[in-house]
C-alpha cells in the first residue's frame, strides 16, 4: 500500500489527526479526569445536509486554517514538552492529543476477572466511567511517551536526513549534474513521508502493551452496558490475500469491516465519524498530495533513459498518476448528478482509473531500477563541497 499509493497513507495519517482532535475535544468537554454525567454536556445539533459546493468551499478554507494552526500547535507542544522535562515534579493528568492517538491505537484494554476482555474505544471509556463500571484511567502523556519506541530525537534525525537528501538534489540541479530516476522516486516518497511525520508527531510509536483498565462492577458484565461489542477478532476473509486485501478494505471503509474488534483495532480504524468539512479537507488533501507526487515524477520528463521505450513508459505513467486522481475527484463531485441508467458506466470508469493508477505506479517502480544498468557519467559525480559537510 505504501509503495503503490503513498498519498493514501498520508491521507489516513491526516484522518487520524482529525479523529484524535475530535476525541480530545470530547474528553475536554467531559471534564476529564473528573468526568461529568452526560446530561451536563452541551448537545450538538445533528449536521444538516449541505450543498456540495458549500461543503467544498468550507473544506478549502479548512485546509488553509489547518496549515496556519498546525505550526502554532506544534510550537505549543514543544514548549509544553520542554517545561515538562525541566520540571521534576511535573504531572499533568489532562487528556491530550497523544492520549487520543493512544486510544485510537487500542491502547486501553479492559480486563475482567484478570483476563483481557475488550479493547476500549473512547466512547466506551466515557460511558463505563459515567456508569461506575470502571475507574478513570489516569495516564499522563509522559507515561504514554515512555511506552513509545520513538521520540523527538529519532523523528528529528529522520526529518534531518530527508532534508539533507532534498538539499543534495537541489545542489545537483544547481551544478547541472545528472539525477537518476531512482532519486526522483525517492524524493517523491520523501516529501510525503515528511508530511506523515509532521501529522504523526504526537503519535506513540509501536506500543506493544496496552494500559490495563479493570472491570469493578460485580452485578453486571460489559455486554450489559455496551451494545456493539464485536463477537470475534477475525478480519475479512480473502484466503491467502487477507494480509494485503484486508487493510486495503479497511482503508477504503467498507461497511462489512467492523469499526472495532474485540482485542485489537483494525489496521485502519474508521470508528470516528468526521464532519462533512473534515471529509472534504481529506479529499482535497489526498488530491493535492497525489498531484504533487505525480508532478515530481514528471520532473524526469527530459532525463536520460537507456531506451526510448522506457522514456515513453515513464512519461505516460507519470501523467497517469498525476491526472487519474483528478478524474476520480470530478466523478465523486458529480456522483449525485449521475442518472441511475449510467451508474454502471460511472463505476466502470472508476475501476479502470484505479487499475490504470496501480499499473502506472508499478511501471514507475520498475523503471527506477532498470535505468540503473546504464547511467550517464555525470550521475556518478558528487558536488565537491558536500563531502566536506558532516552529514548522516
LINTA-V113562 format. One record per backbone hydrogen bond with DSSP energy under -0.5 kcal/mol. CO is the residue of the C=O (numbers start at 1). NH is the residue of the N-H. E is the energy in kcal/mol with one decimal. If there is no record, write none. Layout:
# LINTA-V113562
co=CO nh=NH e=E
co=CO nh=NH e=E
This chain:
# LINTA-V113562
co=1 nh=5 e=-2.6
co=5 nh=8 e=-1.2
co=5 nh=9 e=-0.9
co=6 nh=10 e=-1.8
co=7 nh=11 e=-2.2
co=8 nh=12 e=-2.5
co=9 nh=13 e=-2.2
co=10 nh=14 e=-2.2
co=11 nh=15 e=-2.2
co=12 nh=16 e=-2.4
co=13 nh=17 e=-1.8
co=14 nh=18 e=-2.5
co=15 nh=19 e=-2.7
co=16 nh=20 e=-3.0
co=17 nh=21 e=-2.2
co=18 nh=22 e=-2.1
co=19 nh=23 e=-2.4
co=20 nh=24 e=-2.6
co=21 nh=25 e=-1.9
co=22 nh=26 e=-1.7
co=23 nh=27 e=-2.3
co=24 nh=28 e=-2.3
co=25 nh=29 e=-2.3
co=26 nh=30 e=-1.6
co=27 nh=31 e=-0.7
co=27 nh=32 e=-1.8
co=28 nh=31 e=-0.7
co=30 nh=36 e=-3.0
co=31 nh=34 e=-1.6
co=33 nh=35 e=-1.4
co=37 nh=40 e=-1.6
co=38 nh=41 e=-1.5
co=51 nh=55 e=-2.3
co=52 nh=56 e=-2.5
co=53 nh=57 e=-2.4
co=54 nh=58 e=-2.4
co=55 nh=59 e=-2.3
co=56 nh=60 e=-2.3
co=57 nh=61 e=-2.1
co=58 nh=62 e=-2.4
co=59 nh=63 e=-2.0
co=60 nh=64 e=-1.7
co=61 nh=65 e=-2.3
co=62 nh=66 e=-2.8
co=63 nh=67 e=-2.4
co=64 nh=68 e=-1.4
co=65 nh=69 e=-2.9
co=66 nh=70 e=-2.4
co=67 nh=71 e=-0.5
co=68 nh=72 e=-0.7
co=69 nh=73 e=-2.6
co=70 nh=74 e=-2.6
co=71 nh=75 e=-2.2
co=72 nh=76 e=-2.2
co=73 nh=77 e=-2.3
co=74 nh=78 e=-2.2
co=75 nh=79 e=-2.3
co=76 nh=80 e=-2.5
co=77 nh=81 e=-2.4
co=78 nh=82 e=-2.3
co=79 nh=83 e=-2.5
co=80 nh=84 e=-2.5
co=81 nh=85 e=-2.1
co=82 nh=86 e=-2.3
co=83 nh=87 e=-1.5
co=86 nh=88 e=-0.7
co=87 nh=90 e=-1.0
co=91 nh=93 e=-0.6
co=92 nh=141 e=-0.7
co=96 nh=100 e=-1.6
co=97 nh=101 e=-2.2
co=98 nh=102 e=-2.2
co=99 nh=103 e=-2.4
co=100 nh=104 e=-1.9
co=101 nh=105 e=-1.5
co=102 nh=107 e=-2.0
co=103 nh=106 e=-1.2
co=107 nh=109 e=-0.5
co=107 nh=211 e=-4.0
co=108 nh=120 e=-2.8
co=109 nh=213 e=-2.9
co=110 nh=117 e=-3.4
co=110 nh=118 e=-1.3
co=111 nh=215 e=-2.8
co=112 nh=115 e=-1.6
co=115 nh=112 e=-2.4
co=118 nh=110 e=-3.5
co=118 nh=120 e=-0.6
co=121 nh=125 e=-2.1
co=122 nh=126 e=-1.9
co=123 nh=127 e=-2.1
co=124 nh=128 e=-2.8
co=125 nh=129 e=-2.0
co=126 nh=130 e=-2.1
co=127 nh=131 e=-1.7
co=128 nh=133 e=-2.5
co=128 nh=134 e=-1.0
co=129 nh=132 e=-1.3
co=133 nh=216 e=-2.7
co=133 nh=217 e=-0.7
co=136 nh=138 e=-1.0
co=137 nh=139 e=-0.9
co=140 nh=144 e=-1.8
co=141 nh=145 e=-2.6
co=142 nh=146 e=-1.8
co=143 nh=147 e=-1.0
co=144 nh=147 e=-0.6
co=144 nh=148 e=-1.1
co=151 nh=155 e=-2.4
co=152 nh=156 e=-2.4
co=153 nh=157 e=-2.5
co=154 nh=158 e=-1.9
co=155 nh=159 e=-2.3
co=156 nh=160 e=-2.0
co=157 nh=161 e=-2.3
co=158 nh=162 e=-2.3
co=159 nh=163 e=-2.4
co=160 nh=164 e=-2.4
co=161 nh=165 e=-2.3
co=162 nh=166 e=-2.3
co=163 nh=167 e=-2.4
co=164 nh=168 e=-2.3
co=165 nh=169 e=-2.0
co=166 nh=170 e=-2.4
co=167 nh=171 e=-2.2
co=168 nh=172 e=-2.0
co=169 nh=173 e=-2.0
co=170 nh=174 e=-2.2
co=171 nh=175 e=-2.1
co=172 nh=177 e=-2.9
co=173 nh=176 e=-1.2
co=180 nh=184 e=-1.7
co=181 nh=185 e=-2.5
co=182 nh=186 e=-2.4
co=183 nh=187 e=-2.4
co=184 nh=188 e=-2.1
co=185 nh=189 e=-2.1
co=186 nh=190 e=-2.5
co=187 nh=191 e=-2.1
co=188 nh=192 e=-1.5
co=189 nh=193 e=-2.7
co=190 nh=194 e=-2.3
co=191 nh=195 e=-1.6
co=192 nh=196 e=-2.2
co=193 nh=197 e=-2.4
co=194 nh=198 e=-1.7
co=195 nh=199 e=-2.2
co=196 nh=200 e=-2.4
co=198 nh=201 e=-1.1
co=200 nh=203 e=-1.3
co=204 nh=206 e=-0.5
co=205 nh=149 e=-2.9
co=206 nh=208 e=-0.5
co=208 nh=210 e=-0.6
co=211 nh=109 e=-2.3
co=213 nh=111 e=-2.8
co=214 nh=135 e=-0.5
co=221 nh=224 e=-1.8
co=222 nh=225 e=-1.7
co=222 nh=226 e=-2.4
co=225 nh=227 e=-0.5
co=232 nh=262 e=-0.5
co=236 nh=238 e=-0.6
co=238 nh=241 e=-2.2
co=239 nh=242 e=-1.4
co=241 nh=244 e=-1.0
co=241 nh=245 e=-3.1
co=242 nh=246 e=-1.9
co=244 nh=248 e=-1.1
co=245 nh=249 e=-2.3
co=246 nh=250 e=-2.0
co=247 nh=251 e=-2.4
co=248 nh=252 e=-2.4
co=249 nh=253 e=-1.8
co=249 nh=254 e=-1.8
co=254 nh=257 e=-1.2
co=256 nh=258 e=-0.5
co=262 nh=119 e=-3.1
co=264 nh=261 e=-1.0
co=266 nh=269 e=-0.5
co=267 nh=269 e=-0.6
co=268 nh=270 e=-0.5
co=271 nh=273 e=-0.6
co=272 nh=274 e=-0.7
co=275 nh=279 e=-2.2
co=276 nh=280 e=-2.2
co=277 nh=281 e=-2.2
co=278 nh=282 e=-2.2
co=279 nh=283 e=-2.2
co=280 nh=284 e=-2.6
co=281 nh=285 e=-2.7
co=282 nh=286 e=-2.7
co=283 nh=287 e=-2.3
co=284 nh=288 e=-2.6
co=285 nh=289 e=-2.7
co=286 nh=290 e=-2.3
co=287 nh=291 e=-2.1
co=288 nh=292 e=-2.4
co=289 nh=293 e=-2.7
co=290 nh=294 e=-2.4
co=291 nh=295 e=-2.6
co=292 nh=296 e=-2.1
co=293 nh=297 e=-1.1
co=294 nh=298 e=-1.6
co=295 nh=299 e=-0.7
co=296 nh=299 e=-0.8
co=297 nh=300 e=-1.5
co=298 nh=301 e=-1.6
co=300 nh=303 e=-1.3
co=307 nh=311 e=-1.4
co=308 nh=312 e=-2.3
co=309 nh=313 e=-2.5
co=310 nh=314 e=-2.4
co=311 nh=315 e=-2.3
co=312 nh=316 e=-2.7
co=313 nh=317 e=-2.4
co=314 nh=318 e=-2.6
co=315 nh=319 e=-2.2
co=316 nh=320 e=-2.1
co=317 nh=321 e=-2.4
co=318 nh=322 e=-1.0
co=319 nh=323 e=-2.2
co=320 nh=324 e=-2.2
co=323 nh=327 e=-1.7
co=324 nh=328 e=-2.1
co=325 nh=329 e=-2.3
co=326 nh=330 e=-2.5
co=327 nh=331 e=-2.2
co=328 nh=332 e=-2.0
co=329 nh=333 e=-1.9
co=330 nh=334 e=-1.7
co=332 nh=335 e=-1.2
co=334 nh=337 e=-0.6
co=334 nh=338 e=-0.7
co=335 nh=338 e=-0.8
co=339 nh=342 e=-0.9
co=340 nh=343 e=-1.1
co=342 nh=346 e=-2.3
co=343 nh=347 e=-2.6
co=344 nh=348 e=-2.0
co=345 nh=349 e=-2.1
co=346 nh=350 e=-1.7
co=347 nh=351 e=-2.5
co=348 nh=352 e=-2.5
co=349 nh=353 e=-2.3
co=350 nh=354 e=-2.4
co=351 nh=355 e=-2.4
co=352 nh=356 e=-2.5
co=353 nh=357 e=-2.4
co=354 nh=358 e=-2.5
co=355 nh=359 e=-2.4
co=356 nh=360 e=-2.5
co=357 nh=361 e=-2.4
co=358 nh=362 e=-2.2
co=359 nh=363 e=-2.3
co=360 nh=364 e=-2.3
co=361 nh=365 e=-2.3
co=362 nh=366 e=-2.0
co=363 nh=367 e=-2.6
co=364 nh=368 e=-1.9
co=365 nh=369 e=-0.7
co=366 nh=369 e=-0.8
co=366 nh=370 e=-2.1
co=367 nh=371 e=-2.0
co=369 nh=372 e=-1.0
co=370 nh=373 e=-1.3
co=371 nh=374 e=-1.1
co=376 nh=379 e=-1.3
co=377 nh=380 e=-1.5
co=378 nh=381 e=-1.1
co=383 nh=386 e=-0.9
co=383 nh=387 e=-0.8
co=384 nh=387 e=-0.7
co=385 nh=388 e=-1.0
co=386 nh=389 e=-1.2
co=388 nh=390 e=-0.5
